[in-house]
Amino acid sequence: MVRAMEFSSLQEKVGVTFQNEKLLKQAFTHSSYVNEHRKKDYEDNERLEFLGDAVLELGVSQYLFKEYPKMEEGELTKLRASIVCEPSLVNFARKIGFGDYILLGRGEEMTGGRTRPALLADVFESFIGALYLDQGYDIVLQFLEKFVFPEISNGAFSHGMDYKSQLQEVVQRNKNGNVEYVIIEERGPAHSREFVSQVLIKGQMSGEGIGRTKKEAEQRAAKTALDALLHA
């Protein structure tokens, strides 16, 4: 495990060199560490977390607003919520290896604090706050473009979205005709079945999806069609 004090490797990972490395260190400083080092001038990451939460929400909102110009406000809100929720932030933090750099008190370390989901999510937000203060909003967007936005475009948050309902709403709104789903293929052994679905709009094939269940295949087909309509 990388020693928590070595932040140079973290900066290499994220492609950013902090002007004020004290801010970076603060982003990874848990309150338990501060409590055990009261004689030293350490600050925990809670205020940075507060700021980072707001900056992250703005960055994700801006991306979704531009990326999905025809998506309704309610659906944008749902999608944003699935991106900035704790499980998603934990996933981002783990992929970058943030857990290796957290400064923890001995008790918190011994009880597994370094891998605790809530703590990892907080650190991700506090890092965003520190990055914003040190480098500005544009650099935060560059960081999100590298580590967060690709997950959105790859459909990582489709579990939080009902693409079939969304597609139906868009088609009805645009008077594009009827929507129907057809399973065109079933393949693989019974214990590992795979379904291929096509979605037809006005009888025209508008999207295709593959899934372990018919429902999953239809959702993925709907997403393909919806992306095409929303980006048209």
Buried (B, 14 or more C-beta within 10 A) or exposed (E): EEEBEEBEEBEEEBEBEBEEBBBBBBBBBBBBBBEBEEEEEBBBBBEBBEBBBEBBBBBBBEBBEEBBEEBEEEBBEBBBBBBBEBEBBBBBBBEBEBBBBBBBBEEBBEEEBBEBBEBBBBBBBBBBBBBBBBBEEEBBBBBBEEBBBEBBEEBBBBEBBBBBEBBBBBBEEEEBEEBEBEEEEEEEEEEEEBBBBBBBBEEEEBBBBBBEEBEBBBBBBBBBBBBEBBEE
